[in-house]
């Protein structure tokens, strides 16, 4: 197994955040050792294979229950040595057992400044509310709906955005930057619970 910090990425679609990780941290500060998708049509699978990363599909329909799917997925990721699991546009829920298999080792990219607009259709929620500043949150995953401790957040003003596509185009570069940074911080062991507020993650300064 590579000496680099081994991560797995779960996707359901285009895989642009996966591509950002492959372009920035893969084979540098970390190693993407596995990519799994809920859909065989996910273009992100092609991105993984183009970089020689093992890629597999775990469609919910092929398992008797979500728990069985999660167990098969977790086993496959463990076999490849993954220590951190990155949810990058993964549109499936993961159960408590999966999270227990990767304690404090699952992070998610959410297209809002949590706790605002949690759950599905976050951008649509924000547009309906009329906001002009949109954001991205990288957080650890717990058993709640986007309630895990916050690692990083960033915002961008998009006063003229009217559609989800316009918002996503505006925040996507921020997603890529924050996610890559979060993985580097995890790989370097600089993330730990903030004792003053367990809803957020503290970042250790660089030594020296």
C-alpha positions, 0 to 999 in steps of 0.5 A, spaced: 500 500 500 502 507 498 505 511 503 501 516 501 494 518 505 489 513 502 483 516 500 476 513 497 471 517 493 464 516 492 460 519 486 454 519 483 455 523 477 460 527 473 465 527 478 468 534 477 470 534 485 473 527 484 477 530 478 479 536 482 482 531 487 486 527 482 489 533 479 491 536 485 492 532 491 493 525 488 500 522 488 502 528 492 499 529 499 494 523 498 493 517 494 486 516 491 485 508 492 478 507 490 472 510 487 465 507 488 459 510 484 451 509 485 450 509 478 454 505 472 452 511 468 457 516 472 462 519 468 466 520 474 468 512 473 471 514 467 475 519 470 478 514 475 480 509 470 483 514 466 488 515 472 489 508 473 484 508 480 480 502 481 473 504 480 466 500 482 459 500 482 454 499 488 447 500 485 442 500 491 437 496 486 442 490 486 442 489 494 436 486 498 437 492 503 441 499 504 445 495 509 447 490 505 450 495 500 453 499 505 457 493 508 459 491 501 461 498 499 465 498 506 468 491 505 471 493 498 474 500 500 477 497 506 480 492 501 483 497 498 486 501 504 482 507 504 482 511 511 478 517 509 472 517 505 470 523 501 463 524 498 463 528 492 456 528 489 454 522 492 447 522 492 445 516 497 445 515 504 450 511 508 447 508 514 450 508 521 454 501 520 458 504 514 460 510 518 462 506 524 466 502 519 470 509 518 470 513 525 471 520 523 473 518 517 467 520 512 467 527 509 462 531 505 461 537 500 455 541 501 453 546 496 451 551 502 453 555 508 451 550 513 447 550 517 443 554 512 439 549 507 441 542 509 439 536 505 437 535 498 436 541 493 440 546 497 441 551 491 434 551 490 432 552 497 437 558 497 434 561 490 427 560 493 429 564 499 432 569 495 440 569 497 445 573 493 451 570 497 452 562 496 457 557 499 460 551 500 461 547 506 466 541 507 464 537 513 465 530 517 459 526 516 455 523 522 448 520 523 444 527 522 442 530 515 448 535 514 449 536 521 457 533 522 462 538 524 464 543 519 471 543 517 472 548 512 467 553 509 467 559 503 462 563 500 461 567 493 457 573 491 452 571 485 447 577 485 445 575 478 444 568 479 437 565 477 438 558 476 441 552 479 446 551 474 448 558 474 450 558 482 453 551 481 458 554 475 459 560 480 461 555 486 464 549 483 471 552 483 470 554 491 468 546 492 474 544 488 479 548 492 476 547 499 475 539 498 482 539 496 485 543 502 480 539 507 484 532 504 491 535 505 489 537 512 486 530 513 492 527 510 497 531 514 493 530 521 492 537 522 484 536 523 481 535 530 475 536 534 474 544 537 474 543 544 470 549 545 465 548 540 464 540 537 460 543 531 466 545 528 473 542 527 480 545 529 486 546 524 492 545 527 498 550 525 503 548 520 509 547 525 516 551 524 
